[in-house]
Amino acid sequence: MWNFWDIFTHAEHGILKAIYELTIKPAHIAQEYIAGKRKKYFSPIKYLVVVVSLSAILILNYSSFGLPFEPSFPGDSNIDDIVEQDYFNHKNYKIQLFLSIPLASLISFLVFRKSGFNFAENLVLNTYLLAHVILFHTILITPSIILASPSVDQWIIVFYLSISIIYASLAYIMFFKGKKYINFLKALITVVLFSAAYNLISQGLRKIF
């Protein structure tokens, strides 16, 4: 069983070290983990579990700080659809995770199939990346939407989506070896395909639920 305090404070393999590494060098931990240097870092599943647990705790306690989880939509419900969709995605993040990690891994595996990395190795990379994006959303984006005026909510989401796309693209370029300009194009294709497929699935789920 994990030592809770050690998860946050250990200099070599604590959560703060993992957050720093994934922010500054998004592909490095996945590369090291796949290379067999696993004792030095959080495993992708462990990182995902810690991030999801931390996100759940923060979301449940927003109300304790006077921050209701639901954004304050205006009475006329004239809200940009992108904000409502993002709220649905975050509210149902467990379902979204179940779909998004294997979906992103399958797409990156197919697009970068000549790189030599198998599906499981793509799964490692995308688990780290998507967990880190969730952390960014929970700590910065959700409170911003709650506190900001409804008129700027959509711009916050556009900022979040833009940063997420840039982050994932850089990670793919760093992770997959080869000519950088080719990897750049493949990274954009991967992100665009994933975003399109993810949005279609998410919108379908939103209509169902």
ZIDAZI-V892660 format. One record per run of one state. SS is the DSSP state (hx for helix, st for strand, lp for the rest). FROM is the first residue (numbers start at 1). TO is the last residue. Records with the same first field share a line. If there is no record, write none. Layout:
SS=FROM-TO ; FROM-TO
This chain:
lp=1-3 ; 10-14 ; 25-27 ; 35-43 ; 66-80 ; 92-92 ; 112-112 ; 116-118 ; 148-149 ; 176-179 ; 209-209
hx=4-9 ; 15-24 ; 28-34 ; 44-65 ; 81-91 ; 93-111 ; 113-115 ; 119-147 ; 150-175 ; 180-208
